[in-house]
Amino acid sequence: MPEVGALLMDVTRDQVGEFRGEWAGRWALRPVKGGVEWEVEPGDVRPVTAEQKLRAEVGKANARSRGEIA
């Protein structure tokens, strides 16, 4: 099981999310820039690539600099 905060790719949504935890066999992910969590089957998630991780981190930093997130 991933650590809370780990970045993962939800292949069904083609979206990177932060791992938040596990409930009833499903994993909860949250958008990197914040927002509403969604649930995903563990089999539909894979580790992010180095490029995906960098894009997510830069996007989060840019959103923070614009005051969109704390």
N, C-alpha and C positions, 0 to 999 in steps of 0.2 A: 504494500500500500504506500502511495506517495506521502511525503510530508506535507502538512498544511502550508499553503503558499507556493507549492511547486507549480510550475507552468506545464500545462498539458494541452495537446491538440485533440479537440473533439472532431473526429473525422466525419460524423454525421452532419455537423454544422459548418465544418471547415473553419473552425474558430478556436483560437487559443484562449484558455481560461486558467485561473488560479484554482488549485484544488482546495476545497473547503472542508471536506469530510465525507463520510459514508453513512448512509441511512438505508436500511432494508435492502442491502445488496446493490444499491445504486450510488454513484459518486456525484457530489455536488461541485460544480465549477462556477466561478464568478468571472465576469468580464474583467480583463486586466485594468481597465480604466475605471472600475467600479460599476455598480449597477445590480440588477436582479440576478440572483443565482439561477442556474438551471441544473437539471438532473440528467445523467447520462449513464448508460451501461458501461461497466469497466472495460468490456471488450471493444467498445467504440472509441477508446482513448489511446493515444500513443504519446511518447515523449516528444517534446518539441525539438526541432533542429536548432543548431547554433544561430542560424539566420532568423528563424521564427522568434527565438528568445530575444535576440537583439532588437528586432522590430517591436516586440511587445514592450520591452523596457524603455525604448526611445519614445514610443507612443505614450506611455505612462508619464515619463518625465516631461514631455511636451504638454500633456493635459494638465499636469501639476503647475507648470510655469504659466499657463493661461488662467489658472485659478479654477479650473473645472473640477478638480479633486483636491483633497487635503493631503 
